[in-house]
């Protein structure tokens, strides 16, 4: 509330300063009347009058051009209305200038009365239009008003031209060669002044809704227009300094309105665009900072996860070594050593996943071909004597799989490979192992493992087997992978594990 009061007081002061500036010439002329007051000759005054009116017409057409052609972008109804109003002002001011005494006849004979009639009509039209414009909103949602606003001033100008040029008796006399300005002309000027005062008051209240910056030039213009009309209401001769001052005030008021229209329709949108660009720049900088922070955070998390994988691998290696060392304390018990070796193989299957993840850019998945090949080579190297003449065939698609799938597959393959090395080829000097991993058209993974060794007894019951290895394979396949497992008994061991691809989701 306090800021609003300060703004209102500041606006009143600004308007008061403009009024004082506009009033300054009058006391100066009165004080230095003998030195400054003059009455011009007809020819010099006619030249000045034509220049002043031509400038006013040019400014009026400029206001029309800005208001009309910027409407497609600005959609500002108020500016559009002001622009079309000044089209009518330009047309009727031109009629006033061409009908002035001393100019070539404008269709019919020129006279002071004829030009003054055009003057009164255009001033009344302008003042009334300013009053109406104060109540027009800036926003607009329809294009029809654009053409209504354009047709109306053209129609008023046409009616004025026809009435004054061809039917002068229909329009009251404004100037008499014997009396000078008629009472009708003076009273009309006072009515125009009243309308301009009303427009000033209306625009003062308009400031509350649309702001001072977009309305101040209209208020300043009305101050000069009121003083201009006051001069034209009381002057005694059309050639004196007061008449010239009135035209100067008219030029100033038109220029101020042009500036107000230009700011509303051109400067304001561009300023909004620049403000938007500044906000976008700030947002881009902020997004850049956030992106840098996120990248740094992700980099730190990536380093942390890699460190976890590295330490997990080391921990698993330590656990395997401890188990193996513990088994060494029972050299006379081969079953303990066998159990330690099998546990070591299982640990290596898990440790290899962490080692590969540590080396990969993708922290959640590894190459299944690389994993299966390295795991198989590890088991064969561990069993050098038994695997000397073993031929390993790996047919694995080069694809990425999640660690949640890789570890169960590694445990299964480690179990199969270890059993094959120890039991499948005991009666022969050579053998073949075949491993395949593919994705079928239904989106399921299929793991095949087979060897051409002695196989399993025909009556072997895999479901009720007490073997830890078989139980581990079935538990991993059916529980962790949610898959289906099938074994073949008899010679040449063969196992197929079929499980869904999307059982686990990427987490890192």
Secondary structure, DSSP 4 states (H G I P E B T S, - for coil): -HHHHHHHHHHHHHHHHHHHHHHHHHHHHHHTHHHH--B--HHHHHHHHHHHHHHHHHHHHHHHHHHHHTHHHH--HHHHHHHHHHHHHHHHHHHHHHTSTTSPP-SS---HHHHHHHHHHHHHHHHHHHHHHTT--S----SHHHHHHHHHHHHHHHHHHHHHHH-GGGS---EETTTEE-HHHHHHHHHHHHHHHHHHHHHHHHHHHH-STTTHHHHHHHHHHHHHHHHHHH-S-TTBHHHHHHHHHHHHHHHHHHHHHHIIIIIHHHHHHHHHHHHHHHHHHHHHHHHHHHHHHHHHHHHHHHHHHHHHHHHHHHHHHHHHHHHHT-TT-HHHHHHHHHHHHHHHHHHHHHHHHHHSSSSSEEEHHHHHHHHHHHHHHHTTTTTTTEEEEEEE---EEEHHHHHHHHHHHHHHHHHIIIIITTTSS-EEEEEEEEE-TTSEEEEEEEESSS-B-TT--STT---HHHHHHHHIIIIIS--EEEEE-BSS-EEEEEEEGGGS----
